Amino acid sequence: MSVDTDLIVESLRKRGHTVDSVIKVPDNAGDYEFVIDGLTLTLDEARALLERDQAEGRRAPAVTTGS
């Protein structure tokens, strides 16, 4: 699967998030991890964050769970 990590990073930064790094992880662990707003998120979590930001029409915090 080809992933345009530069586009994801650019989109996150345009929405006000801080992206420190993109980490390519071993094949058995997934594709990529992103350090966003100080938290390490999987590719799926980063995409979900972008989708939530778009749906809300604003920047949302990276963490939504209260645990």
ChimeraX commands (.cxc) that place a marker at each C-alpha (Angstrom):
marker #1 position 0.00,0.00,0.00 radius 0.5
marker #1 position 1.36,3.39,-0.98 radius 0.5
marker #1 position 0.87,6.14,1.60 radius 0.5
marker #1 position 1.50,9.83,0.92 radius 0.5
marker #1 position 2.85,10.70,4.37 radius 0.5
marker #1 position 3.88,14.18,3.21 radius 0.5
marker #1 position 0.26,14.98,2.35 radius 0.5
marker #1 position -0.95,13.71,5.74 radius 0.5
marker #1 position 1.68,15.76,7.57 radius 0.5
marker #1 position 0.86,18.88,5.54 radius 0.5
marker #1 position -2.87,18.46,6.22 radius 0.5
marker #1 position -2.32,17.98,9.95 radius 0.5
marker #1 position -0.09,21.05,10.17 radius 0.5
marker #1 position -2.61,23.18,8.24 radius 0.5
marker #1 position -5.15,22.25,10.92 radius 0.5
marker #1 position -2.81,23.47,13.65 radius 0.5
marker #1 position -1.34,20.18,14.80 radius 0.5
marker #1 position 2.34,19.75,15.57 radius 0.5
marker #1 position 3.85,16.81,13.71 radius 0.5
marker #1 position 7.28,15.97,15.10 radius 0.5
marker #1 position 8.04,12.91,13.02 radius 0.5
marker #1 position 6.80,10.08,10.84 radius 0.5
marker #1 position 8.07,6.63,11.74 radius 0.5
marker #1 position 8.14,3.73,9.29 radius 0.5
marker #1 position 7.45,0.64,11.40 radius 0.5
marker #1 position 8.18,-3.01,10.57 radius 0.5
marker #1 position 5.74,-4.71,8.20 radius 0.5
marker #1 position 4.29,-6.88,10.95 radius 0.5
marker #1 position 3.46,-3.82,13.06 radius 0.5
marker #1 position 1.58,-1.71,10.49 radius 0.5
marker #1 position 2.68,0.97,8.05 radius 0.5
marker #1 position 3.54,4.22,9.79 radius 0.5
marker #1 position 3.27,5.99,13.11 radius 0.5
marker #1 position 3.04,9.77,13.46 radius 0.5
marker #1 position 4.08,11.85,16.46 radius 0.5
marker #1 position 1.24,14.40,16.57 radius 0.5
marker #1 position 0.80,16.92,19.36 radius 0.5
marker #1 position 3.29,14.93,21.42 radius 0.5
marker #1 position 1.44,11.63,21.01 radius 0.5
marker #1 position 2.31,8.64,18.84 radius 0.5
marker #1 position -0.62,7.72,16.59 radius 0.5
marker #1 position -0.96,4.94,14.03 radius 0.5
marker #1 position -1.73,5.74,10.41 radius 0.5
marker #1 position -5.40,4.89,11.00 radius 0.5
marker #1 position -5.54,7.13,14.08 radius 0.5
marker #1 position -3.92,10.02,12.17 radius 0.5
marker #1 position -6.47,9.64,9.38 radius 0.5
marker #1 position -9.31,9.52,11.92 radius 0.5
marker #1 position -7.99,12.72,13.51 radius 0.5
marker #1 position -8.04,14.46,10.12 radius 0.5
marker #1 position -11.55,13.18,9.41 radius 0.5
marker #1 position -12.77,14.40,12.80 radius 0.5
marker #1 position -11.15,17.80,12.28 radius 0.5
marker #1 position -12.86,18.10,8.89 radius 0.5
marker #1 position -16.25,17.02,10.25 radius 0.5
marker #1 position -16.03,19.53,13.10 radius 0.5
marker #1 position -14.71,22.25,10.85 radius 0.5
marker #1 position -11.97,23.03,13.33 radius 0.5
marker #1 position -8.87,21.62,14.96 radius 0.5
marker #1 position -9.63,18.96,17.54 radius 0.5
marker #1 position -7.22,17.72,20.23 radius 0.5
marker #1 position -5.41,14.46,19.45 radius 0.5
marker #1 position -6.67,12.77,22.63 radius 0.5
marker #1 position -10.38,12.18,23.17 radius 0.5
marker #1 position -10.37,9.40,25.77 radius 0.5
marker #1 position -10.36,10.20,29.45 radius 0.5
marker #1 position -8.33,7.19,30.59 radius 0.5
marker link #1:1,2 radius 0.2
marker link #1:2,3 radius 0.2
marker link #1:3,4 radius 0.2
marker link #1:4,5 radius 0.2
marker link #1:5,6 radius 0.2
marker link #1:6,7 radius 0.2
marker link #1:7,8 radius 0.2
marker link #1:8,9 radius 0.2
marker link #1:9,10 radius 0.2
marker link #1:10,11 radius 0.2
marker link #1:11,12 radius 0.2
marker link #1:12,13 radius 0.2
marker link #1:13,14 radius 0.2
marker link #1:14,15 radius 0.2
marker link #1:15,16 radius 0.2
marker link #1:16,17 radius 0.2
marker link #1:17,18 radius 0.2
marker link #1:18,19 radius 0.2
marker link #1:19,20 radius 0.2
marker link #1:20,21 radius 0.2
marker link #1:21,22 radius 0.2
marker link #1:22,23 radius 0.2
marker link #1:23,24 radius 0.2
marker link #1:24,25 radius 0.2
marker link #1:25,26 radius 0.2
marker link #1:26,27 radius 0.2
marker link #1:27,28 radius 0.2
marker link #1:28,29 radius 0.2
marker link #1:29,30 radius 0.2
marker link #1:30,31 radius 0.2
marker link #1:31,32 radius 0.2
marker link #1:32,33 radius 0.2
marker link #1:33,34 radius 0.2
marker link #1:34,35 radius 0.2
marker link #1:35,36 radius 0.2
marker link #1:36,37 radius 0.2
marker link #1:37,38 radius 0.2
marker link #1:38,39 radius 0.2
marker link #1:39,40 radius 0.2
marker link #1:40,41 radius 0.2
marker link #1:41,42 radius 0.2
marker link #1:42,43 radius 0.2
marker link #1:43,44 radius 0.2
marker link #1:44,45 radius 0.2
marker link #1:45,46 radius 0.2
marker link #1:46,47 radius 0.2
marker link #1:47,48 radius 0.2
marker link #1:48,49 radius 0.2
marker link #1:49,50 radius 0.2
marker link #1:50,51 radius 0.2
marker link #1:51,52 radius 0.2
marker link #1:52,53 radius 0.2
marker link #1:53,54 radius 0.2
marker link #1:54,55 radius 0.2
marker link #1:55,56 radius 0.2
marker link #1:56,57 radius 0.2
marker link #1:57,58 radius 0.2
marker link #1:58,59 radius 0.2
marker link #1:59,60 radius 0.2
marker link #1:60,61 radius 0.2
marker link #1:61,62 radius 0.2
marker link #1:62,63 radius 0.2
marker link #1:63,64 radius 0.2
marker link #1:64,65 radius 0.2
marker link #1:65,66 radius 0.2
marker link #1:66,67 radius 0.2
view
